[in-house]
């Protein structure tokens, strides 16, 4: 096993640049050995101040350079499939930011390729699993101290969306996190998805219906719903309320101290995902590094990426038709059992 992960970060945009600084400054057991991006100026800016880091515009060149023994994939999802196959061929660990790939068919190809390799090399970047409150809620569900979990209520609110954020992206880029969270909390697969379109905000851009209400069911019959509201204006809020037989648990509420003074009261709402889940990202990457140094993965697997891709496909179909759509999954390979 290697003594240190020499990581090639592929994609030097918003998320990739954040991970480059994270690995360089806050993660032990790893170093940024290379940065890969089609924009050479962005590559040079990303490696500036990181001794020994090399810049590439091509993943093949980075893998062939001999300085890399792990990959962090932070490119747009449509570029993941081919890059993941190259990393599997090199038989080195990879942290792949969500999605694994944009569709279930290509995600299944990745699952099959990894299963053929015979060991887990891919960890998928669903960072919410590493949030302290998410882990606490999962523990409460698992130990059944409040009885059986019955219902999950999720709120996913963004202040606004970037230009070009389509109706389908509400499912594929936003609710995808809740799909994984529901699977994480329950330990079960999602069996069906329904999307209801009600009254829309005037703040939604043309072609986008916002907010939407997503209804789900798991294998054992746990019900879940998601309010996805991506032009909520007031800030970034990701919250969950879990209804048990013997109690109610809420996580993800307003941050900071709750202050009452001079006839006013209140706390703070985080402005974006970096602030809300910054600590979770640190924990996620450290978990990946620690596991990879032992030849393992430290979080969601390629199967989890495939299962959420299937949920997204069902969600987009439900969004389009208004019907309750079944989530169709292939049989899970033994590697993931």
PyMOL commands that set and color helices and strands:
alter all, ss='L'
color gray80, all
select helices_A, chain A and resi 14-26+40-47+59-64+77-90+104-117+127-130+132-143+167-186+273-292+302-321+334-336
alter helices_A, ss='H'
color red, helices_A
select strands_A, chain A and resi 5-10+30-36+54-56+70-73+93-97+122-125+149-157+190-196+212-218+223-229+237-244+247-251+255-261+264-268+325-326
alter strands_A, ss='S'
color yellow, strands_A
deselect
rebuild
show_as cartoon
